[in-house]
């Protein structure tokens, strides 16, 4: 009796199976591809995050460079991407640095070009999946997992996570490669689907859209390479067809930077737009070349890797040629890219009133991906707050000498701005504390909390000085010129102490702490001398008793301000990074 249900014949297995089973085979194939892609993306993320953590000092040094030379910036962008194993990581960081005012658009454009070159290394790694020796790389995931379970040191655990990620990349590639059938009816269907003569520009669009959705050009390239490794032709008979997918993936990877630019300032939006324009213009040039020169692949790529097993490496070679040539072509026109971006993204609120004196740069959360860079930026911002607090103290002291009680309102206003800035930086520090930090970085974050507290104490002491000015004027107190001259001399030393402390703090210069301590001792001596002289004059009847409260409190408050300034300088001793200069 014939089965009423439809059936299909499986040439590989040699038996018939139902329509449901037939379609389930394709479901299994899709699920295996998705699983392999998931392992690949997780592996890339683990590798990128932990290489970034292990290479935090080189990354910090590279991202803090503000070279004016375009070639140097391209080299920095390439190196950062190689260390971070992700062009998206670099471009998002560049958007964050531009948004924070640390980097110019010129530098950002050159670094973005370098990032595109650096990302080709990922494609080369992926292209190795079909080489027999890479089977040994699979063991890296097990070695990495064991290191994570056995060792407790952060650095060793980071190495273990990076190894596990590296191994997972090849696990994912192997799963994807095996998911595509190499014989039987399913293989024939795959050959018909992926080998169909699709218009090259449609292939470009497919590569662009797919990459934008998964936000990883590595995933797109990995699928293409897995298909090729399984013997499945991609894009039809034209030898150039599959390379349009690679071109499209380069455009699609811009989606991450474009999305990250939402809510940023105009310059950050321009940086993301430049990344997009650079890749689009490069894609146009290469699309024209591939369409016009049918023998491009056969002439330039096939002879380099002639054997069938090396076909995936042709994709990696093309990806490298595409990005290197694109950079060489456009690097002379960086200023034109900047002008075009300025034309397309206009400044908003132009002509409005000037920003307040304490206008901090944007504490961009994108910088949290590289805590060392975020910390460097925070040092600069904390330095600005420190300067503002010292100027406020200077303002209140000058008002005392001039008997100016009107300045009190200005000091109160400045202290309110200081309080808001302090809350902003503290909030960012809390977010930074949740990031994966090294022990040195944790110490630095902790020290910055104390520094901000010392700065706020300086602002409070400035407010106290305005109160003494009020007593000076309202109670009609009289101070001798000798006292006022001694007071000015003491404050000059406080200002000198501030300059030394700020320099030591921003440059992490431990050697300067000796000078700081000498200056602070001199201020202590001045306080003792002024107080003892005042008591002598008081005993001799040369000074009014009602002056004592204002006199002693004023001198004591200034000496306390010097103490807090000294504490800020000594905060650098809490980090063991030495004299390394932050951003």
Secondary structure, DSSP 4 states (H G I P E B T S, - for coil): ---SS-EEEETTTTEEEEHHHHHHHHHHHHHHHHHHHHHHHHHHHHHHHHHHHHTHHHHHHHHT---S-HHHHHHHHHHHHHHHT-HHHHHHHHHHHHHTTSS-HHHHHHHHHHHHHHTHHHHHHHHGGGSGGGGGGGHHHHHHHHHHHH---HHHHHHHHHHHHHHHHHHHHHHHHHHS-SSSHHHHHHHHHHTS---HHHHHHHHHHHHHHHT-HHHHHHHHHHHHHTT---SSS-TTHHHHHHHHHHHHTHHHHHHHTTTS-HHHHHHHHHHHHHHHHHHHHHHHHHHH-TTHIIIIITTTT-SGGGHHHHHHHHHHHHHHHHHHHHGGGHHHHHHHHHHHSPPSSTTPPPPPS--PPP--GGGGGSHHHHHHHHHHHHHHHHHHHHHHHHHHHHHHHTT-STHHHHHHHHHHHHHHHHHHHHHHHHHHHTS---HHHHHHHHHHHHHHHHHHHHHHHHHHHHHHHHHHHHTT----HHHHHHHHHHHHHHHHHHHHHHHHHHHT-GGGHHHHHHHHHHHHHHHHHHHHHHHHHHHTT-S-GGGHHHHHHHHHHHHHHHHHHHHHHHGGGG--STT----
